[in-house]
Amino acid sequence: MSVATLTQAQQKFVWSYVCRRMADDKDPNEVIRDDYGGDWSRYLAVMVEWHGIKFCSVCGKANKEDPNFQVGGGAGGEHLCGTCAAKD
């Protein structure tokens, strides 16, 4: 997933999610500087894949914030959060 396709809210979610999980690891800002040449966008895109983050195809909510999220659960195989799946 390209970070260019992420909304600002999704970018903030990914950043917050990663920071919460890296409490005992190297500071994400250092990782971006040292391992990604300062490319914050590329880092976020890699973290989306690494952490298995999926976003609802309708509203953009992340699977990591919705226990009823359906990966590929929509009629066309799209990802749906619990709220949007209930509307489907």
C-alpha positions as CSV (number, residue, x, y, z in Angstrom):
1,M,0.0,0.0,0.0
2,S,1.3,3.4,-0.9
3,V,1.1,6.0,1.8
4,A,-0.2,8.4,-0.9
5,T,-3.4,6.4,-0.8
6,L,-3.7,6.8,3.0
7,T,-5.9,9.6,4.3
8,Q,-4.3,11.9,6.9
9,A,-6.4,10.1,9.6
10,Q,-5.1,6.7,8.5
11,Q,-1.5,8.0,8.5
12,K,-2.0,9.2,12.1
13,F,-3.5,5.9,13.0
14,V,-0.5,3.9,11.6
15,W,2.0,6.2,13.3
16,S,0.2,5.9,16.7
17,Y,-0.2,2.1,16.3
18,V,3.5,1.7,15.5
19,C,4.6,4.0,18.4
20,R,2.5,2.1,20.9
21,R,4.0,-1.2,19.8
22,M,7.6,-0.1,19.7
23,A,7.9,1.0,23.3
24,D,10.8,-1.4,23.9
25,D,12.3,-1.0,20.5
26,K,14.3,1.7,18.8
27,D,12.5,5.1,18.5
28,P,10.5,5.1,15.2
29,N,12.0,8.5,14.4
30,E,15.5,7.0,14.6
31,V,14.4,4.1,12.4
32,I,13.1,6.5,9.8
33,R,16.3,8.5,9.8
34,D,18.7,5.5,9.9
35,D,16.9,2.9,7.9
36,Y,14.6,4.8,5.6
37,G,16.8,7.8,4.8
38,G,14.3,10.1,6.4
39,D,11.4,8.9,4.2
40,W,8.5,8.9,6.5
41,S,6.0,7.9,3.8
42,R,8.0,4.8,2.9
43,Y,8.3,3.8,6.5
44,L,4.5,4.1,7.0
45,A,3.8,2.0,3.9
46,V,6.1,-0.7,5.2
47,M,4.6,-0.6,8.7
48,V,1.1,-1.0,7.2
49,E,2.3,-4.3,5.6
50,W,4.4,-5.4,8.6
51,H,1.6,-5.0,11.1
52,G,-1.1,-6.4,8.8
53,I,-3.1,-3.2,8.9
54,K,-6.1,-3.2,6.6
55,F,-8.5,-0.4,6.1
56,C,-12.3,-0.5,5.5
57,S,-13.0,0.0,1.8
58,V,-16.0,2.2,2.6
59,C,-15.1,4.4,5.6
60,G,-11.3,3.9,6.0
61,K,-11.4,2.5,9.6
62,A,-8.5,0.2,10.5
63,N,-8.9,-3.5,11.3
64,K,-6.7,-3.0,14.4
65,E,-9.4,-0.7,15.9
66,D,-12.5,-2.8,15.1
67,P,-12.9,-6.4,16.5
68,N,-15.7,-7.0,14.0
69,F,-13.6,-6.1,10.9
70,Q,-14.0,-8.4,8.0
71,V,-10.9,-8.8,5.8
72,G,-12.2,-9.5,2.3
73,G,-15.7,-9.8,3.8
74,G,-17.5,-7.6,1.3
75,A,-19.4,-8.8,-1.8
76,G,-16.5,-7.8,-4.0
77,G,-13.9,-9.0,-1.6
78,E,-13.3,-5.6,-0.1
79,H,-12.4,-5.1,3.5
80,L,-15.2,-3.9,5.7
81,C,-15.4,-2.6,9.3
82,G,-18.2,-4.0,11.5
83,T,-20.3,-0.9,11.0
84,C,-20.1,-0.9,7.2
85,A,-20.5,-4.7,7.0
86,A,-23.8,-4.3,8.9
87,K,-25.0,-1.9,6.2
88,D,-24.0,-4.2,3.4
